[in-house]
Amino acid sequence: MSLQKPVMRNLLGKRLRFHLPIAFALSIVAAAAFKYGVTEPRKQAYADFYKQYDAVKEFDAMREAGIFESVRPSGE
Amino acid sequence: MLSSRALVCALRRGVWRPLSTASCVQQAARGQDMSADVLDCTVPQYVCRLDTPLPDVPFVTNLTPDQQLLKEREQGDWSQLTKEEKLALYRLSHQLSYPEMRQGSLEWKTVLGGVFFLLGFSGLLVWWQRVYVYGDVPHTLSSDWVEKQTQRMIDMRVNPVHGFSVNWDYENKCWK
């Protein structure tokens, strides 16, 4: 019995033609998922926080708590 | 100085030989031939490797007379040989067949078991070290200090968007 001649050519090309589009597609999906799952909600959360932020009120509250060294609470 | 001279003279006079436990010295003392288990690397070797289908030398080189007869018959027509003879010729030139080379062993169980056992033993050593070697933990990790530290972090509004202070209810002065 004689064996069939094994495939000798085009091995890398075939592999690349199959795997490269999948690799690119998955990478783009991963990047998009991270952008819309993590960074956009994060940016929105910060925007919402600072929309209603009263800096002076916060500063006074922190001052009364006594954490600053340059301004002491109003009682002292 | 004199003692080292005496030591060197004694060594030269062969005091070392009966004391040494090295197997080669013991074998030489018994007058045995050392060449049996020593690999002669100056001649081609037989190797059993998946990537070397045709090794440099056959596996069996010292043929019995029966095997020599078989080898001579190999020079002739192969269809005259029976299946057992062909297998015998294969085993003369190769130690293992490809499936035999490829088969794995159950060694991984021993390896994994040994790894886990040693990890456990290391854990015991680390525990002993924690109890008997290490000194006291810094005072900044005491519960009193951590309480004051947490209060200060809340007052400073640490991470008010996503992190720490967002979980504190400033109206009711408690965790949300």
gemmi code that builds the backbone of each chain (N, CA, C; Angstrom):
import gemmi

chains = {
    "A": [
        ("MET", (0.858, -1.198, 0.000), (0.000, 0.000, 0.000), (0.881, 1.230, 0.000)),
        ("SER", (0.555, 2.178, -0.826), (1.379, 3.393, -0.868), (0.581, 4.538, -0.270)),
        ("LEU", (1.277, 5.426, 0.440), (0.595, 6.547, 1.113), (0.391, 7.685, 0.133)),
        ("GLN", (-0.632, 8.484, 0.425), (-0.841, 9.709, -0.351), (0.241, 10.718, -0.013)),
        ("LYS", (0.678, 11.483, -1.011), (1.695, 12.494, -0.711), (1.061, 13.539, 0.205)),
        ("PRO", (1.691, 13.863, 1.345), (1.075, 14.836, 2.255), (1.112, 16.244, 1.668)),
        ("VAL", (0.256, 17.104, 2.185), (0.187, 18.491, 1.712), (1.450, 19.218, 2.148)),
        ("MET", (2.146, 19.776, 1.157), (3.430, 20.413, 1.461), (3.401, 21.919, 1.332)),
        ("ARG", (2.432, 22.452, 0.569), (2.494, 23.871, 0.230), (1.364, 24.636, 0.874)),
        ("ASN", (1.537, 25.948, 0.965), (0.448, 26.868, 1.305), (-0.063, 26.704, 2.726)),
        ("LEU", (0.751, 26.070, 3.611), (0.241, 25.771, 4.957), (0.067, 27.060, 5.752)),
        ("LEU", (1.096, 27.936, 5.726), (1.005, 29.176, 6.489), (-0.061, 30.085, 5.910)),
        ("GLY", (-0.115, 30.159, 4.560), (-1.100, 31.029, 3.930), (-2.515, 30.636, 4.304)),
        ("LYS", (-2.763, 29.322, 4.277), (-4.107, 28.849, 4.623), (-4.439, 29.216, 6.059)),
        ("ARG", (-3.465, 29.030, 6.958), (-3.706, 29.324, 8.364), (-3.985, 30.796, 8.577)),
        ("LEU", (-3.189, 31.645, 7.903), (-3.386, 33.086, 8.068), (-4.722, 33.527, 7.508)),
        ("ARG", (-5.096, 32.977, 6.328), (-6.366, 33.369, 5.724), (-7.529, 33.028, 6.631)),
        ("PHE", (-7.359, 31.947, 7.413), (-8.431, 31.566, 8.320), (-8.398, 32.382, 9.605)),
        ("HIS", (-7.224, 32.508, 10.200), (-7.147, 33.046, 11.564), (-7.077, 34.556, 11.638)),
        ("LEU", (-6.470, 35.226, 10.654), (-6.297, 36.675, 10.761), (-7.625, 37.439, 10.795)),
        ("PRO", (-8.589, 37.173, 9.908), (-9.855, 37.907, 10.035), (-10.515, 37.698, 11.399)),
        ("ILE", (-10.446, 36.445, 11.906), (-11.035, 36.189, 13.225), (-10.306, 37.000, 14.289)),
        ("ALA", (-8.982, 37.042, 14.194), (-8.199, 37.765, 15.201), (-8.547, 39.239, 15.184)),
        ("PHE", (-8.591, 39.813, 13.969), (-8.925, 41.243, 13.876), (-10.322, 41.516, 14.389)),
        ("ALA", (-11.277, 40.650, 14.015), (-12.659, 40.869, 14.443), (-12.767, 40.813, 15.961)),
        ("LEU", (-12.128, 39.811, 16.566), (-12.221, 39.676, 18.019), (-11.557, 40.850, 18.732)),
        ("SER", (-10.437, 41.331, 18.172), (-9.772, 42.467, 18.812), (-10.659, 43.699, 18.777)),
        ("ILE", (-11.293, 43.919, 17.609), (-12.155, 45.099, 17.500), (-13.345, 44.979, 18.437)),
        ("VAL", (-13.888, 43.752, 18.540), (-15.009, 43.541, 19.470), (-14.573, 43.813, 20.898)),
        ("ALA", (-13.383, 43.350, 21.269), (-12.909, 43.575, 22.630), (-12.748, 45.060, 22.904)),
        ("ALA", (-12.177, 45.798, 21.940), (-11.985, 47.237, 22.136), (-13.324, 47.948, 22.257)),
        ("ALA", (-14.276, 47.568, 21.387), (-15.593, 48.213, 21.437), (-16.291, 47.894, 22.750)),
        ("ALA", (-16.181, 46.649, 23.191), (-16.836, 46.270, 24.448), (-16.266, 47.078, 25.607)),
        ("PHE", (-14.930, 47.247, 25.631), (-14.334, 48.010, 26.710), (-14.783, 49.458, 26.652)),
        ("LYS", (-14.816, 50.054, 25.423), (-15.199, 51.458, 25.288), (-16.607, 51.668, 25.791)),
        ("TYR", (-17.568, 50.841, 25.325), (-18.963, 51.104, 25.655), (-19.392, 50.478, 26.967)),
        ("GLY", (-18.552, 49.567, 27.477), (-18.898, 48.970, 28.762), (-18.242, 49.664, 29.925)),
        ("VAL", (-17.056, 50.246, 29.697), (-16.297, 50.800, 30.817), (-16.102, 52.301, 30.680)),
        ("THR", (-15.482, 52.736, 29.576), (-15.055, 54.143, 29.550), (-16.233, 55.099, 29.407)),
        ("GLU", (-17.236, 54.751, 28.567), (-18.366, 55.675, 28.409), (-19.177, 55.820, 29.697)),
        ("PRO", (-19.523, 54.697, 30.390), (-20.220, 54.875, 31.676), (-19.387, 55.670, 32.671)),
        ("ARG", (-18.075, 55.474, 32.630), (-17.226, 56.199, 33.580), (-17.276, 57.692, 33.302)),
        ("LYS", (-17.164, 58.061, 32.019), (-17.220, 59.486, 31.671), (-18.574, 60.074, 32.061)),
        ("GLN", (-19.655, 59.306, 31.822), (-20.998, 59.775, 32.163), (-21.127, 59.974, 33.658)),
        ("ALA", (-20.573, 59.044, 34.445), (-20.680, 59.157, 35.903), (-19.984, 60.418, 36.393)),
        ("TYR", (-18.810, 60.702, 35.858), (-18.117, 61.916, 36.271), (-18.882, 63.159, 35.855)),
        ("ALA", (-19.438, 63.143, 34.627), (-20.199, 64.315, 34.158), (-21.392, 64.563, 35.066)),
        ("ASP", (-22.120, 63.461, 35.408), (-23.288, 63.625, 36.274), (-22.894, 64.139, 37.648)),
        ("PHE", (-21.792, 63.656, 38.167), (-21.366, 64.091, 39.505), (-21.085, 65.587, 39.502)),
        ("TYR", (-20.346, 66.058, 38.505), (-19.939, 67.456, 38.538), (-21.017, 68.408, 38.077)),
        ("LYS", (-22.107, 67.868, 37.476), (-23.218, 68.736, 37.097), (-23.865, 69.352, 38.340)),
        ("GLN", (-23.993, 68.555, 39.396), (-24.670, 69.000, 40.618), (-23.689, 69.329, 41.718)),
        ("TYR", (-22.477, 69.682, 41.391), (-21.417, 69.827, 42.407), (-21.309, 71.273, 42.847)),
        ("ASP", (-21.467, 71.507, 44.126), (-21.296, 72.847, 44.665), (-19.963, 72.858, 45.406)),
        ("ALA", (-18.933, 73.481, 44.782), (-17.584, 73.381, 45.331), (-17.476, 74.076, 46.684)),
        ("VAL", (-18.163, 75.241, 46.817), (-18.038, 76.014, 48.055), (-18.635, 75.232, 49.223)),
        ("LYS", (-19.827, 74.643, 48.980), (-20.482, 73.885, 50.052), (-19.598, 72.738, 50.498)),
        ("GLU", (-19.013, 72.044, 49.518), (-18.150, 70.920, 49.852), (-16.931, 71.384, 50.633)),
        ("PHE", (-16.373, 72.517, 50.203), (-15.192, 73.030, 50.894), (-15.514, 73.357, 52.345)),
        ("ASP", (-16.660, 74.011, 52.570), (-17.038, 74.362, 53.948), (-17.205, 73.116, 54.796)),
        ("ALA", (-17.845, 72.083, 54.190), (-18.045, 70.856, 54.965), (-16.702, 70.243, 55.331)),
        ("MET", (-15.767, 70.246, 54.388), (-14.442, 69.666, 54.665), (-13.707, 70.487, 55.712)),
        ("ARG", (-13.897, 71.829, 55.636), (-13.205, 72.695, 56.588), (-13.700, 72.440, 58.001)),
        ("GLU", (-15.031, 72.303, 58.121), (-15.595, 72.041, 59.448), (-15.108, 70.713, 59.997)),
        ("ALA", (-14.873, 69.746, 59.103), (-14.389, 68.448, 59.587), (-12.972, 68.536, 60.112)),
        ("GLY", (-12.252, 69.622, 59.759), (-10.944, 69.856, 60.359), (-9.789, 69.187, 59.649)),
        ("ILE", (-9.916, 68.903, 58.350), (-8.841, 68.205, 57.668), (-7.817, 69.153, 57.073)),
        ("PHE", (-8.147, 70.449, 56.954), (-7.189, 71.359, 56.337), (-6.239, 71.912, 57.386)),
        ("GLU", (-5.028, 72.277, 56.941), (-4.072, 72.902, 57.845), (-4.024, 74.405, 57.629)),
        ("SER", (-4.416, 74.890, 56.432), (-4.320, 76.333, 56.169), (-5.533, 77.077, 56.713)),
        ("VAL", (-6.706, 76.430, 56.709), (-7.905, 77.048, 57.296), (-8.441, 76.105, 58.356)),
        ("ARG", (-8.594, 76.599, 59.592), (-9.139, 75.767, 60.662), (-10.659, 75.896, 60.630)),
        ("PRO", (-11.377, 75.016, 61.344), (-12.843, 75.158, 61.415), (-13.229, 76.506, 61.996)),
        ("SER", (-14.425, 76.984, 61.615), (-14.820, 78.353, 61.949), (-14.918, 78.578, 63.446)),
        ("GLY", (-15.020, 77.531, 64.221), (-15.143, 77.706, 65.663), (-13.861, 78.141, 66.332)),
        ("GLU", (-12.678, 77.895, 65.768), (-11.411, 78.140, 66.498), (-10.791, 79.495, 66.191)),
    ],
    "B": [
        ("MET", (50.707, 22.839, 59.338), (51.478, 22.620, 58.107), (51.939, 21.172, 58.027)),
        ("LEU", (52.429, 20.685, 59.153), (52.907, 19.302, 59.152), (51.734, 18.337, 58.961)),
        ("SER", (50.576, 18.698, 59.569), (49.426, 17.795, 59.471), (48.924, 17.730, 58.037)),
        ("SER", (48.975, 18.889, 57.319), (48.499, 18.854, 55.934), (49.450, 18.036, 55.062)),
        ("ARG", (50.761, 18.121, 55.357), (51.711, 17.282, 54.626), (51.414, 15.809, 54.853)),
        ("ALA", (51.126, 15.469, 56.113), (50.811, 14.069, 56.431), (49.553, 13.642, 55.682)),
        ("LEU", (48.560, 14.552, 55.614), (47.306, 14.236, 54.928), (47.555, 13.968, 53.455)),
        ("VAL", (48.373, 14.819, 52.836), (48.642, 14.658, 51.397), (49.359, 13.341, 51.155)),
        ("CYS", (50.330, 13.029, 52.013), (51.057, 11.758, 51.834), (50.118, 10.568, 51.993)),
        ("ALA", (49.232, 10.648, 52.984), (48.284, 9.547, 53.199), (47.375, 9.382, 51.994)),
        ("LEU", (46.889, 10.519, 51.444), (46.008, 10.445, 50.275), (46.739, 9.796, 49.109)),
        ("ARG", (47.995, 10.198, 48.957), (48.738, 9.626, 47.838), (48.931, 8.131, 48.020)),
        ("ARG", (49.046, 7.726, 49.291), (49.291, 6.300, 49.540), (47.997, 5.502, 49.438)),
        ("GLY", (46.883, 6.136, 49.083), (45.681, 5.363, 48.773), (44.770, 5.134, 49.964)),
        ("VAL", (44.881, 6.003, 50.975), (43.941, 5.867, 52.093), (42.524, 6.177, 51.600)),
        ("TRP", (42.423, 7.037, 50.571), (41.132, 7.499, 50.092), (40.317, 6.381, 49.467)),
        ("ARG", (41.010, 5.457, 48.757), (40.283, 4.483, 47.967), (39.313, 3.624, 48.765)),
        ("PRO", (39.745, 3.016, 49.861), (38.765, 2.197, 50.596), (37.683, 3.042, 51.265)),
        ("LEU", (37.961, 4.345, 51.508), (36.968, 5.165, 52.193), (35.912, 5.714, 51.234)),
        ("SER", (36.277, 5.825, 49.952), (35.357, 6.468, 49.022), (34.166, 5.571, 48.739)),
        ("THR", (32.977, 6.174, 48.668), (31.776, 5.400, 48.359), (31.354, 5.551, 46.902)),
        ("ALA", (32.151, 6.211, 46.079), (31.794, 6.362, 44.662), (31.799, 5.009, 43.991)),
        ("SER", (30.767, 4.780, 43.152), (30.581, 3.426, 42.602), (31.722, 3.031, 41.684)),
        ("CYS", (32.295, 4.025, 40.977), (33.373, 3.682, 40.046), (34.590, 3.176, 40.804)),
        ("VAL", (34.845, 3.835, 41.976), (35.996, 3.399, 42.770), (35.742, 2.008, 43.323)),
        ("GLN", (34.481, 1.770, 43.762), (34.166, 0.451, 44.328), (34.306, -0.628, 43.274)),
        ("GLN", (33.807, -0.298, 42.057), (33.884, -1.300, 40.985), (35.334, -1.591, 40.616)),
        ("ALA", (36.148, -0.524, 40.566), (37.565, -0.725, 40.234), (38.238, -1.557, 41.314)),
        ("ALA", (37.846, -1.298, 42.586), (38.439, -2.070, 43.688), (38.072, -3.542, 43.570)),
        ("ARG", (36.826, -3.817, 43.088), (36.433, -5.207, 42.930), (36.961, -5.789, 41.641)),
        ("GLY", (37.624, -5.007, 40.829), (38.203, -5.508, 39.588), (37.181, -5.695, 38.486)),
        ("GLN", (36.062, -4.917, 38.522), (35.035, -5.103, 37.491), (35.271, -4.180, 36.311)),
        ("ASP", (34.682, -4.557, 35.176), (34.825, -3.769, 33.968), (33.839, -2.610, 33.999)),
        ("MET", (34.323, -1.383, 33.846), (33.470, -0.198, 33.966), (32.699, 0.107, 32.695)),
        ("SER", (33.057, -0.581, 31.579), (32.543, -0.091, 30.297), (31.091, -0.460, 30.049)),
        ("ALA", (30.472, -1.274, 30.943), (29.130, -1.774, 30.630), (28.107, -0.650, 30.590)),
        ("ASP", (28.124, 0.220, 31.599), (27.037, 1.195, 31.645), (27.510, 2.590, 31.240)),
        ("VAL", (28.677, 2.685, 30.617), (29.169, 4.005, 30.222), (28.892, 4.190, 28.742)),
        ("LEU", (28.319, 5.344, 28.407), (27.970, 5.664, 27.033), (29.230, 6.104, 26.300)),
        ("ASP", (29.537, 5.440, 25.163), (30.695, 5.865, 24.370), (30.221, 6.927, 23.394)),
        ("CYS", (30.498, 8.194, 23.701), (29.982, 9.287, 22.882), (30.830, 9.569, 21.665)),
        ("THR", (31.868, 8.756, 21.424), (32.696, 8.992, 20.241), (32.142, 8.277, 19.019)),
        ("VAL", (31.173, 7.366, 19.223), (30.577, 6.648, 18.091), (29.123, 7.071, 17.971)),
        ("PRO", (28.495, 6.891, 16.792), (27.079, 7.252, 16.645), (26.210, 6.480, 17.618)),
        ("GLN", (25.142, 7.155, 18.112), (24.246, 6.580, 19.114), (22.933, 6.186, 18.481)),
        ("TYR", (22.241, 5.219, 19.110), (20.864, 4.958, 18.730), (19.969, 5.901, 19.544)),
        ("VAL", (19.029, 6.614, 18.896), (18.089, 7.477, 19.618), (16.671, 7.084, 19.251)),
        ("CYS", (15.787, 7.186, 20.241), (14.366, 6.904, 20.049), (13.647, 8.239, 20.061)),
        ("ARG", (13.548, 8.928, 18.921), (12.950, 10.261, 18.899), (11.922, 10.325, 17.792)),
        ("LEU", (10.866, 11.114, 18.049), (9.817, 11.247, 17.045), (10.329, 11.939, 15.797)),
        ("ASP", (11.311, 12.838, 15.957), (11.760, 13.594, 14.789), (12.939, 12.931, 14.074)),
        ("THR", (13.364, 11.744, 14.549), (14.464, 11.026, 13.882), (13.967, 9.643, 13.495)),
        ("PRO", (13.322, 9.512, 12.339), (12.770, 8.199, 11.977), (13.825, 7.165, 11.644)),
        ("LEU", (15.011, 7.629, 11.186), (16.062, 6.671, 10.813), (17.309, 6.976, 11.622)),
        ("PRO", (17.480, 6.311, 12.782), (18.644, 6.611, 13.616), (19.943, 6.166, 12.944)),
        ("ASP", (21.062, 6.641, 13.521), (22.364, 6.402, 12.896), (22.754, 4.936, 12.925)),
        ("VAL", (22.440, 4.256, 14.041), (22.799, 2.840, 14.167), (21.550, 2.057, 14.539)),
        ("PRO", (21.482, 0.766, 14.231), (20.334, -0.028, 14.680), (20.387, -0.243, 16.184)),
        ("PHE", (19.244, -0.637, 16.735), (19.131, -0.779, 18.177), (19.981, -1.948, 18.683)),
        ("VAL", (19.884, -3.082, 18.005), (20.634, -4.273, 18.415), (21.799, -4.449, 17.474)),
        ("THR", (23.031, -4.395, 18.018), (24.203, -4.554, 17.159), (24.875, -5.912, 17.349)),
        ("ASN", (24.769, -6.462, 18.570), (25.382, -7.787, 18.788), (24.338, -8.850, 18.474)),
        ("LEU", (24.375, -9.398, 17.258), (23.328, -10.328, 16.827), (23.702, -11.747, 17.206)),
        ("THR", (22.672, -12.488, 17.699), (22.885, -13.932, 17.903), (22.921, -14.591, 16.525)),
        ("PRO", (23.404, -15.834, 16.451), (23.457, -16.506, 15.142), (22.102, -16.570, 14.444)),
        ("ASP", (21.014, -16.788, 15.227), (19.679, -16.800, 14.609), (19.369, -15.457, 13.969)),
        ("GLN", (19.691, -14.408, 14.735), (19.391, -13.074, 14.222), (20.244, -12.772, 12.996)),
        ("GLN", (21.474, -13.306, 12.984), (22.327, -13.059, 11.808), (21.760, -13.738, 10.577)),
        ("LEU", (21.232, -14.952, 10.769), (20.590, -15.648, 9.646), (19.433, -14.830, 9.111)),
        ("LEU", (18.637, -14.279, 10.058), (17.475, -13.476, 9.659), (17.917, -12.258, 8.859)),
        ("LYS", (19.013, -11.644, 9.320), (19.526, -10.458, 8.620), (19.935, -10.801, 7.202)),
        ("GLU", (20.511, -12.014, 7.053), (20.908, -12.387, 5.686), (19.700, -12.617, 4.816)),
        ("ARG", (18.634, -13.183, 5.403), (17.415, -13.385, 4.612), (16.788, -12.048, 4.255)),
        ("GLU", (17.049, -11.024, 5.082), (16.508, -9.692, 4.779), (17.087, -9.137, 3.488)),
        ("GLN", (18.290, -9.607, 3.122), (18.904, -9.109, 1.886), (18.143, -9.585, 0.663)),
        ("GLY", (17.382, -10.686, 0.834), (16.682, -11.252, -0.322), (15.291, -10.685, -0.485)),
        ("ASP", (14.378, -11.513, -0.961), (13.020, -11.061, -1.278), (12.203, -10.971, 0.003)),
        ("TRP", (11.620, -9.808, 0.246), (10.883, -9.614, 1.490), (9.555, -10.350, 1.519)),
        ("SER", (9.018, -10.657, 0.370), (7.748, -11.378, 0.404), (7.947, -12.811, 0.888)),
        ("GLN", (9.246, -13.272, 0.953), (9.500, -14.616, 1.479), (9.458, -14.639, 3.001)),
        ("LEU", (9.500, -13.444, 3.637), (9.551, -13.405, 5.101), (8.141, -13.462, 5.655)),
        ("THR", (7.997, -14.185, 6.793), (6.697, -14.199, 7.467), (6.530, -12.898, 8.238)),
        ("LYS", (5.268, -12.697, 8.716), (4.971, -11.457, 9.453), (5.804, -11.368, 10.728)),
        ("GLU", (5.971, -12.525, 11.431), (6.737, -12.496, 12.680), (8.193, -12.139, 12.409)),
        ("GLU", (8.719, -12.645, 11.267), (10.123, -12.345, 10.939), (10.289, -10.856, 10.646)),
        ("LYS", (9.310, -10.297, 9.922), (9.404, -8.859, 9.626), (9.350, -8.050, 10.918)),
        ("LEU", (8.468, -8.453, 11.848), (8.400, -7.755, 13.123), (9.705, -7.910, 13.892)),
        ("ALA", (10.303, -9.126, 13.839), (11.576, -9.339, 14.549), (12.653, -8.439, 13.971)),
        ("LEU", (12.677, -8.291, 12.621), (13.672, -7.401, 12.002), (13.437, -5.954, 12.420)),
        ("TYR", (12.144, -5.547, 12.510), (11.844, -4.184, 12.959), (12.382, -3.951, 14.350)),
        ("ARG", (12.134, -4.933, 15.253), (12.570, -4.764, 16.639), (14.079, -4.816, 16.773)),
        ("LEU", (14.776, -5.438, 15.778), (16.246, -5.423, 15.823), (16.783, -4.024, 15.581)),
        ("SER", (16.117, -3.306, 14.645), (16.666, -1.987, 14.323), (16.011, -0.852, 15.070)),
        ("HIS", (14.818, -1.101, 15.665), (14.175, -0.032, 16.434), (13.765, -0.560, 17.783)),
        ("GLN", (13.929, 0.272, 18.823), (13.535, -0.151, 20.167), (12.036, 0.001, 20.372)),
        ("LEU", (11.484, 1.188, 20.000), (10.052, 1.447, 20.196), (9.447, 1.857, 18.879)),
        ("SER", (8.178, 1.486, 18.669), (7.472, 1.981, 17.498), (6.914, 3.368, 17.801)),
        ("TYR", (6.431, 4.042, 16.744), (5.939, 5.408, 16.945), (4.791, 5.483, 17.951)),
        ("PRO", (3.778, 4.623, 17.877), (2.738, 4.697, 18.914), (3.304, 4.462, 20.317)),
        ("GLU", (4.296, 3.555, 20.421), (4.884, 3.324, 21.744), (5.641, 4.550, 22.231)),
        ("MET", (6.307, 5.248, 21.303), (7.021, 6.468, 21.702), (6.049, 7.532, 22.146)),
        ("ARG", (4.885, 7.588, 21.443), (3.955, 8.690, 21.709), (3.156, 8.464, 22.973)),
        ("GLN", (3.048, 7.210, 23.438), (2.144, 6.990, 24.571), (2.680, 7.697, 25.793)),
        ("GLY", (1.782, 8.296, 26.545), (2.182, 9.009, 27.738), (2.299, 8.051, 28.895)),
        ("SER", (2.575, 8.616, 30.042), (2.642, 7.794, 31.246), (1.730, 8.422, 32.294)),
        ("LEU", (1.645, 7.786, 33.452), (0.838, 8.341, 34.532), (1.689, 9.153, 35.489)),
        ("GLU", (2.850, 9.588, 34.996), (3.772, 10.308, 35.884), (3.156, 11.605, 36.384)),
        ("TRP", (2.217, 12.192, 35.598), (1.685, 13.495, 35.984), (0.995, 13.438, 37.334)),
        ("LYS", (0.429, 12.273, 37.664), (-0.242, 12.181, 38.969), (0.779, 12.317, 40.090)),
        ("THR", (1.929, 11.627, 39.918), (2.971, 11.734, 40.931), (3.470, 13.172, 41.038)),
        ("VAL", (3.665, 13.792, 39.860), (4.202, 15.154, 39.861), (3.245, 16.098, 40.575)),
        ("LEU", (1.942, 15.997, 40.207), (0.954, 16.902, 40.800), (0.846, 16.662, 42.298)),
        ("GLY", (0.833, 15.377, 42.670), (0.765, 15.062, 44.097), (1.954, 15.627, 44.848)),
        ("GLY", (3.156, 15.459, 44.258), (4.344, 15.998, 44.910), (4.286, 17.503, 45.046)),
        ("VAL", (3.801, 18.165, 43.983), (3.705, 19.632, 44.013), (2.770, 20.077, 45.134)),
        ("PHE", (1.589, 19.460, 45.225), (0.631, 19.861, 46.260), (1.183, 19.596, 47.656)),
        ("PHE", (1.840, 18.424, 47.785), (2.387, 18.099, 49.105), (3.410, 19.138, 49.537)),
        ("LEU", (4.319, 19.487, 48.605), (5.365, 20.451, 48.956), (4.782, 21.835, 49.192)),
        ("LEU", (3.728, 22.195, 48.424), (3.074, 23.480, 48.675), (2.480, 23.512, 50.077)),
        ("GLY", (1.838, 22.393, 50.457), (1.281, 22.328, 51.803), (2.359, 22.442, 52.870)),
        ("PHE", (3.459, 21.744, 52.639), (4.552, 21.803, 53.616), (5.116, 23.211, 53.719)),
        ("SER", (5.243, 23.874, 52.554), (5.713, 25.267, 52.570), (4.738, 26.135, 53.338)),
        ("GLY", (3.432, 25.839, 53.194), (2.450, 26.604, 53.954), (2.662, 26.463, 55.449)),
        ("LEU", (2.979, 25.242, 55.881), (3.242, 25.045, 57.311), (4.468, 25.842, 57.759)),
        ("LEU", (5.505, 25.819, 56.914), (6.712, 26.573, 57.268), (6.413, 28.069, 57.367)),
        ("VAL", (5.616, 28.576, 56.401), (5.286, 30.003, 56.404), (4.487, 30.338, 57.650)),
        ("TRP", (3.568, 29.460, 58.058), (2.774, 29.687, 59.258), (3.676, 29.755, 60.496)),
        ("TRP", (4.598, 28.801, 60.586), (5.533, 28.808, 61.723), (6.312, 30.119, 61.755)),
        ("GLN", (6.736, 30.553, 60.559), (7.513, 31.784, 60.469), (6.684, 32.979, 60.947)),
        ("ARG", (5.385, 33.001, 60.553), (4.519, 34.102, 60.950), (4.394, 34.149, 62.469)),
        ("VAL", (4.336, 32.978, 63.105), (4.107, 32.951, 64.552), (5.400, 33.217, 65.318)),
        ("TYR", (6.497, 32.613, 64.885), (7.699, 32.623, 65.720), (8.796, 33.560, 65.256)),
        ("VAL", (8.705, 34.079, 64.030), (9.812, 34.903, 63.526), (9.406, 36.362, 63.430)),
        ("TYR", (8.209, 36.609, 62.866), (7.828, 38.003, 62.620), (7.522, 38.741, 63.914)),
        ("GLY", (7.833, 40.054, 63.939), (7.504, 40.874, 65.099), (6.078, 41.354, 65.019)),
        ("ASP", (5.774, 42.356, 65.856), (4.402, 42.864, 65.899), (4.068, 43.649, 64.638)),
        ("VAL", (2.757, 43.703, 64.369), (2.236, 44.447, 63.225), (2.287, 45.943, 63.573)),
        ("PRO", (2.471, 46.872, 62.583), (2.547, 48.297, 62.923), (1.283, 48.804, 63.606)),
        ("HIS", (1.429, 49.860, 64.433), (0.279, 50.357, 65.205), (-0.778, 50.987, 64.298)),
        ("THR", (-0.393, 51.333, 63.067), (-1.355, 51.957, 62.159), (-2.371, 50.958, 61.637)),
        ("LEU", (-2.218, 49.672, 61.984), (-3.216, 48.688, 61.565), (-4.142, 48.315, 62.719)),
        ("SER", (-3.999, 48.954, 63.870), (-4.915, 48.668, 64.980), (-6.290, 49.219, 64.636)),
        ("SER", (-7.344, 48.634, 65.217), (-8.711, 49.005, 64.816), (-9.003, 50.458, 65.158)),
        ("ASP", (-8.427, 50.952, 66.247), (-8.642, 52.341, 66.650), (-8.125, 53.293, 65.578)),
        ("TRP", (-6.900, 53.033, 65.161), (-6.293, 53.888, 64.134), (-7.063, 53.815, 62.829)),
        ("VAL", (-7.470, 52.599, 62.443), (-8.188, 52.424, 61.177), (-9.512, 53.168, 61.218)),
        ("GLU", (-10.150, 53.187, 62.410), (-11.414, 53.920, 62.549), (-11.206, 55.403, 62.288)),
        ("LYS", (-10.174, 55.950, 62.956), (-9.909, 57.383, 62.773), (-9.511, 57.684, 61.334)),
        ("GLN", (-8.770, 56.731, 60.740), (-8.321, 56.905, 59.353), (-9.500, 56.922, 58.408)),
        ("THR", (-10.455, 56.017, 58.620), (-11.638, 55.953, 57.762), (-12.449, 57.232, 57.882)),
        ("GLN", (-12.601, 57.723, 59.119), (-13.364, 58.960, 59.306), (-12.706, 60.115, 58.554)),
        ("ARG", (-11.378, 60.178, 58.626), (-10.656, 61.242, 57.930), (-10.821, 61.129, 56.422)),
        ("MET", (-10.822, 59.871, 55.918), (-11.014, 59.672, 54.471), (-12.398, 60.136, 54.044)),
        ("ILE", (-13.398, 59.874, 54.879), (-14.764, 60.308, 54.546), (-14.840, 61.824, 54.556)),
        ("ASP", (-14.183, 62.469, 55.563), (-14.192, 63.931, 55.641), (-13.521, 64.546, 54.422)),
        ("MET", (-12.484, 63.906, 53.921), (-11.757, 64.432, 52.754), (-12.470, 64.156, 51.450)),
        ("ARG", (-13.585, 63.395, 51.505), (-14.312, 63.024, 50.285), (-13.395, 62.265, 49.319)),
        ("VAL", (-12.736, 61.253, 49.826), (-11.897, 60.417, 48.977), (-12.770, 59.669, 47.970)),
        ("ASN", (-12.417, 59.783, 46.651), (-13.119, 59.047, 45.579), (-14.632, 59.226, 45.631)),
        ("PRO", (-15.137, 60.431, 45.477), (-16.574, 60.631, 45.638), (-17.408, 60.167, 44.463)),
        ("VAL", (-16.772, 59.852, 43.282), (-17.549, 59.511, 42.091), (-17.829, 58.014, 42.053)),
        ("HIS", (-16.754, 57.225, 42.101), (-16.914, 55.771, 41.923), (-16.550, 54.981, 43.156)),
        ("GLY", (-15.739, 55.539, 44.029), (-15.042, 54.700, 44.991), (-15.541, 54.822, 46.407)),
        ("PHE", (-14.697, 55.350, 47.278), (-14.876, 55.236, 48.714), (-16.073, 56.042, 49.242)),
        ("SER", (-16.025, 57.380, 49.083), (-17.007, 58.231, 49.751), (-18.395, 58.158, 49.137)),
        ("VAL", (-18.494, 57.540, 47.961), (-19.810, 57.463, 47.353), (-20.727, 56.534, 48.155)),
        ("ASN", (-20.125, 55.658, 48.977), (-20.912, 54.717, 49.772), (-21.320, 55.296, 51.127)),
        ("TRP", (-20.926, 56.536, 51.435), (-21.236, 57.118, 52.739), (-22.402, 58.085, 52.580)),
        ("ASP", (-23.364, 57.969, 53.444), (-24.518, 58.861, 53.432), (-24.196, 60.045, 54.327)),
        ("TYR", (-23.926, 61.225, 53.715), (-23.479, 62.368, 54.520), (-24.602, 62.964, 55.346)),
        ("GLU", (-25.894, 62.790, 54.908), (-27.022, 63.344, 55.664), (-27.181, 62.589, 56.974)),
        ("ASN", (-27.232, 61.270, 56.872), (-27.527, 60.455, 58.039), (-26.289, 59.931, 58.738)),
        ("LYS", (-25.115, 60.278, 58.201), (-23.846, 59.893, 58.823), (-23.771, 58.383, 59.044)),
        ("CYS", (-24.006, 57.632, 57.994), (-23.843, 56.192, 58.075), (-23.532, 55.673, 56.664)),
        ("TRP", (-23.156, 54.413, 56.580), (-22.889, 53.800, 55.265), (-24.211, 53.559, 54.572)),
        ("LYS", (-24.168, 53.730, 53.238), (-25.402, 53.538, 52.466), (-25.768, 52.067, 52.403)),
    ],
}
model = gemmi.Model(1)
for chain_id, residues in chains.items():
    chain = gemmi.Chain(chain_id)
    for i, (resn, *xyz) in enumerate(residues, 1):
        res = gemmi.Residue()
        res.name, res.seqid = resn, gemmi.SeqId(i, " ")
        for name, pos in zip(("N", "CA", "C"), xyz):
            atom = gemmi.Atom()
            atom.name, atom.element = name, gemmi.Element(name[0])
            atom.pos, atom.b_iso = gemmi.Position(*pos), 0.0
            res.add_atom(atom)
        chain.add_residue(res)
    model.add_chain(chain)
structure = gemmi.Structure()
structure.add_model(model)
structure.setup_entities()
